[in-house]
Structures are given as structure tokens and as C-alpha cells.
Amino acid sequence: MLAPYLTPLWAEELAAAGVPLGWPFGIRDRVRFSEIDALGHVNNASYLSWFEGFRLSYLKDYGISDYGPDAPRLVLRTVGLEFLREMLVNEDYVVTGRTLWYRTSSFFMEYGVFAPDLRVKGTAVVVLRTPDGQGKWPLTADQKKTLGQRDGARLESSAPP
């Protein structure tokens, strides 16, 4: 049985949804009519919204932000999308993501949308700032450990900030 929509998915549920190994966390959902453009497929901007929604659950579950007033401010430094195949209204999909590398106060995420084949790939560099936005907010040793254990993320000293 598939998990309800908008519920975090782990290895067993991801495998049942057709997501290949290596994607440790995901969220299941369905394409809504409001996400369709004039050509009848998902509007490009909708994928960014899906990744944002995924990222909120991911970062909360991974202990990086609870989104409270004293939590770090999350800033997208860069974002990218690669469209592989269109998606249509009422299609079920799973949006997945993982962190590939981290630095002191930033990390690089990779995303995938599976329905059940890979339809869209995405990337983002996320920077953590203090709640007032004035300074860097470093990842803790425990957060780095979680990213490493769950996603296989590594410290990247030569990556962009």
C-alpha cells in the first residue's frame, strides 16, 4: 500500500513507488490542475514549488531547521532544473532529494521527480544565515553527521560557498 500524499517516505515506500536506490527521503503527491500550463503539462515553475515543499520537510526531518523565529534563515544561492519528460494532470509522483556536499554554512542538494521514471532533475545551493540575515549560520557537527549518514554527503572545501 502506498503512503498518503505529502507524507515523508523512506527506503521501503520509495522502492514501492519505483524510486531507485540512493534517494533516501521523498514525498509523494499528485499533479493538480492548478499546476498545468496552457500546453497541458506541468508548468516549469511548479517544479520549483515542489522542491521547496520537499526541502521544508527534508530540513525539518534532518534537524537543520524547525522554521521557528530562532532558526536559520534559508537562502537559495543557485537553483537549476533539467526537464526529461512532461508530466500531466492527476499523475502521481514522488519528489526526492539528497545533499551531496556541505561546507560551513551551505550545502548542495540534488532533486528528482519520479512518476515512476525520472521526469525532472534539479539542483540547489542552500545557504544558512542568521535569523536577521546578517551573518552565516554554521551547520552543527550533528547536522553534518546526519547529512553524511543519510545521504552520503561530504565536506567540500573546493565547492562554491
Long-range contacts (C-beta under 8 A, 24 or more apart in sequence): 2-28, 2-92, 3-28, 4-28, 5-29, 5-30, 6-53, 8-57, 8-61, 9-94, 14-94, 14-96, 17-92, 17-94, 17-114, 17-116, 18-94, 18-114, 18-116, 18-117, 19-94, 19-96, 19-112, 19-114, 19-116, 22-98, 23-96, 23-97, 23-98, 23-112, 24-98, 24-150, 24-151, 25-58, 25-61, 25-62, 25-96, 25-97, 25-98, 25-150, 26-54, 26-94, 26-95, 26-96, 26-97, 26-114, 27-53, 27-54, 27-57, 27-94, 27-95, 27-96, 28-92, 28-93, 28-94, 29-92, 29-93, 29-94, 29-95, 30-90, 30-91, 30-92, 30-93, 31-87, 31-88, 31-89, 31-90, 31-91, 31-93, 32-89, 33-89, 35-89, 36-88, 36-89, 40-88, 40-89, 41-86, 41-87, 41-88, 42-86, 42-87, 42-88, 44-81, 44-83, 47-81, 47-113, 47-120, 47-122, 48-79, 48-81, 48-122, 50-95, 50-113, 51-79, 51-95, 51-97, 51-111, 51-122, 51-124, 53-95, 54-95, 54-96, 54-97, 54-111, 55-97, 55-109, 55-124, 55-126, 58-97, 62-143, 62-146, 62-147, 62-150, 63-142, 63-143, 63-146, 64-128, 64-139, 64-143, 65-128, 69-131, 70-131, 71-131, 72-128, 72-129, 72-130, 72-131, 72-137, 73-128, 73-129, 73-130, 73-131, 73-132, 73-133, 73-137, 74-126, 74-127, 74-128, 74-129, 75-126, 75-127, 75-128, 75-129, 75-133, 76-124, 76-125, 76-126, 76-127, 77-106, 77-124, 77-125, 77-126, 77-127, 77-160, 77-161, 78-123, 78-124, 78-125, 78-160, 79-122, 79-123, 79-124, 79-125, 80-122, 80-123, 80-124, 81-120, 81-121, 81-122, 82-120, 82-121, 82-122, 83-119, 83-120, 84-118, 84-119, 84-120, 84-121, 85-117, 85-119, 86-119, 87-113, 87-115, 87-119, 87-120, 91-115, 93-119, 98-150, 98-151, 98-152, 98-153, 99-147, 99-151, 99-153, 100-151, 100-152, 100-153, 100-154, 101-153, 101-154, 101-155, 101-156, 101-159, 102-139, 102-144, 102-147, 102-153, 102-154, 102-155, 102-156, 103-155, 103-156, 103-157, 103-159, 103-161, 104-136, 104-138, 104-139, 105-129, 105-136, 105-137, 105-138, 105-139, 106-161, 107-139, 107-147, 107-153, 108-156, 108-159, 125-160, 127-161
